[in-house]
Amino acid sequence: MRFTLETGSAGNLIRGYSGEEIRIGERVVRESCLVTATELLTQWGPQSFAEFTSAHLATLIGLAPELVILSTGMTQQFAPLEIRQALARHGIGLEAMQLGAACRTFNVLVQEERRVAAALFLR
């Protein structure tokens, strides 16, 4: 699916996604990634939602978001309790959703200039 957004602010916006790639600005990402309005981190750890554990949270927490959007791949899944608890201890909100919803929600929150980080998994 392709998105077209009119924006006056610079930053990372998700322009499109499929089961194989995510278009963030002018970049094409074919692996899991962390993205904020200003940063894009690939090769940060787990390559699928099933591999994601609290051991992978240090980089995400280091981005200092107020909210994390967690893409669970192409289907909706719930974040494991250990991840929800670890983020809550740092005062960080969490919303888990399938990839398309995560991309759309991330873009809206970036446009609202919220401190949001997305952990995006293709699978």
N, C-alpha and C positions, 0 to 999 in steps of 0.2 A: 504494500500500500504506500502511496506517495502522499506527503503532506505539503501544503504550500502555506506559509505563514508570512504575513506582512509584519515586519518588526522594525522598531527604531533602535533597538538595543543590540549591541554586539554580544556574541556568546554562542555557546554550543546549543543548537536546536536540532532536534531529530527531524530529518527531512523525509525519511521513509524507512521501512523495515520489511523483511520477509523472514522465512524460516532459515535463510542462509546468511543474511547480512543486515546491518543497520547502517543507514546513512546519517552521519552526524556532521552537520555543516557540509563541507566538501569532502570529508573523509568517508571511506567505506570500511566498516569494521566487520570482520567475519569470525569473531571470537567474543567471549564474555568481556565486559568492560565496566569501568566505573566512569560516570560522567557527571559533571556539574556544569554550571553556566560558563565556567572558565577553564575547566580541566577535563581531559580525556585520558584515562589510563587503561591501557590494554595489557595483557600478560600479567595481570595482578594476582592470579591464583586459579580458582576453580573454573573449569570450562563448562560445567553444567550445574543447574540448580541442585541436583542430587549430591554433588560434591561440596556444596557450600556449607561451611560450619563456622562456629564462632571463632575458630583459629584464623579465619580470613578477614576478621572485622577491623584489625588495627589500621589498615590503609583507609578503609571506609570512614572510620571514626576520625582519623587524622584530617579528613577533608572538612570537618566541623559543620556538618549539616544540621539543620533543625528537624529535617524530615528525610527519610530514606524511602525511595520508591524501589521495590524489589520486584524485578521481572522474574517470573517463574517459568519462562519458556512459553511455548505456544498454548499451554493449558494452565488454568488457575490452580494453584496449590497454596497451602498455608506455610508460613515460615516456621521452622522448628522453634520450640520453646526456648532453647538455649540462646538463639539469635535474638528473639524478642526480648528476653530478659537482659541480655548484654547491652542492647541498644537502650533499653529503658533505664538501666543504671547510669547511662551517660546523658539522659534527658533527651534522647533522640527518638522521634516518632517513626513508625514503620507502617507502610502499606504494601502488601504483597498482591500482585495481580499478573495476569498474562501479559505477554510482550506488547501487544498492541495498545492495551489500556495503559500500561506503564509508559510507553512512548508519548501518548497523548497527554497524560497527566503531568509528566515531566515538563513538556513544552509549556503547558498552562502555568505551572508554578514558576518556571524560569521567567516567563513574561510578566508575572506578578512580582518579580525580583525577590522571590523567597530563597532561602538558603537550602536548596534541595540537592540531593545526590541520588543518582540512580545506579543500581547494580543490575545490569542487563545481561540476561542469559538467553541464548538462542535455543538451547535445549535443556 
